[in-house]
């Protein structure tokens, strides 16, 4: 799962997304979380999942896609005609979304 860091790898986002067109890959973008040594990073470099999604949408159309088995709490999209999917995990900008997913995933009927 690639992390996008402002001013470091901004130019790679669309290239990762394009890989899903030709290959059955499930690319997931996860927001960098300040844990371990990464707490020393400048949070001004944090790029939200929505910013990454908008970056891709500037060049390509994304269509909502059903979840990928074993794909965790990502929200999935696909490029039209793609063999794979693109997922976004918003751990920092929308942490309740992650908790909700984990709750639903663990509810037993």
Secondary structure as a PSIPRED ss2 file (coil, helix, strand):
# PSIPRED VFORMAT (PSIPRED V4.0)

   1 X C   1.000  0.000  0.000
   2 X E   0.000  0.000  1.000
   3 X C   1.000  0.000  0.000
   4 X C   1.000  0.000  0.000
   5 X E   0.000  0.000  1.000
   6 X C   1.000  0.000  0.000
   7 X C   1.000  0.000  0.000
   8 X C   1.000  0.000  0.000
   9 X C   1.000  0.000  0.000
  10 X H   0.000  1.000  0.000
  11 X H   0.000  1.000  0.000
  12 X H   0.000  1.000  0.000
  13 X H   0.000  1.000  0.000
  14 X H   0.000  1.000  0.000
  15 X H   0.000  1.000  0.000
  16 X H   0.000  1.000  0.000
  17 X H   0.000  1.000  0.000
  18 X H   0.000  1.000  0.000
  19 X H   0.000  1.000  0.000
  20 X H   0.000  1.000  0.000
  21 X H   0.000  1.000  0.000
  22 X H   0.000  1.000  0.000
  23 X C   1.000  0.000  0.000
  24 X C   1.000  0.000  0.000
  25 X C   1.000  0.000  0.000
  26 X E   0.000  0.000  1.000
  27 X E   0.000  0.000  1.000
  28 X E   0.000  0.000  1.000
  29 X E   0.000  0.000  1.000
  30 X E   0.000  0.000  1.000
  31 X C   1.000  0.000  0.000
  32 X C   1.000  0.000  0.000
  33 X C   1.000  0.000  0.000
  34 X C   1.000  0.000  0.000
  35 X C   1.000  0.000  0.000
  36 X H   0.000  1.000  0.000
  37 X H   0.000  1.000  0.000
  38 X H   0.000  1.000  0.000
  39 X H   0.000  1.000  0.000
  40 X H   0.000  1.000  0.000
  41 X C   1.000  0.000  0.000
  42 X C   1.000  0.000  0.000
  43 X H   0.000  1.000  0.000
  44 X H   0.000  1.000  0.000
  45 X H   0.000  1.000  0.000
  46 X E   0.000  0.000  1.000
  47 X C   1.000  0.000  0.000
  48 X C   1.000  0.000  0.000
  49 X H   0.000  1.000  0.000
  50 X H   0.000  1.000  0.000
  51 X H   0.000  1.000  0.000
  52 X H   0.000  1.000  0.000
  53 X H   0.000  1.000  0.000
  54 X H   0.000  1.000  0.000
  55 X H   0.000  1.000  0.000
  56 X H   0.000  1.000  0.000
  57 X H   0.000  1.000  0.000
  58 X C   1.000  0.000  0.000
  59 X C   1.000  0.000  0.000
  60 X C   1.000  0.000  0.000
  61 X C   1.000  0.000  0.000
  62 X E   0.000  0.000  1.000
  63 X E   0.000  0.000  1.000
  64 X E   0.000  0.000  1.000
  65 X C   1.000  0.000  0.000
  66 X C   1.000  0.000  0.000
  67 X C   1.000  0.000  0.000
  68 X C   1.000  0.000  0.000
  69 X C   1.000  0.000  0.000
  70 X C   1.000  0.000  0.000
  71 X C   1.000  0.000  0.000
  72 X C   1.000  0.000  0.000
  73 X C   1.000  0.000  0.000
  74 X C   1.000  0.000  0.000
  75 X E   0.000  0.000  1.000
  76 X E   0.000  0.000  1.000
  77 X E   0.000  0.000  1.000
  78 X E   0.000  0.000  1.000
  79 X E   0.000  0.000  1.000
  80 X C   1.000  0.000  0.000
  81 X C   1.000  0.000  0.000
  82 X C   1.000  0.000  0.000
  83 X C   1.000  0.000  0.000
  84 X C   1.000  0.000  0.000
  85 X E   0.000  0.000  1.000
  86 X E   0.000  0.000  1.000
  87 X E   0.000  0.000  1.000
  88 X E   0.000  0.000  1.000
  89 X E   0.000  0.000  1.000
  90 X C   1.000  0.000  0.000
  91 X C   1.000  0.000  0.000
  92 X C   1.000  0.000  0.000
  93 X C   1.000  0.000  0.000
  94 X C   1.000  0.000  0.000
  95 X H   0.000  1.000  0.000
  96 X H   0.000  1.000  0.000
  97 X H   0.000  1.000  0.000
  98 X H   0.000  1.000  0.000
  99 X H   0.000  1.000  0.000
 100 X H   0.000  1.000  0.000
 101 X H   0.000  1.000  0.000
 102 X H   0.000  1.000  0.000
 103 X H   0.000  1.000  0.000
 104 X H   0.000  1.000  0.000
 105 X H   0.000  1.000  0.000
 106 X H   0.000  1.000  0.000
 107 X C   1.000  0.000  0.000
 108 X C   1.000  0.000  0.000
 109 X C   1.000  0.000  0.000
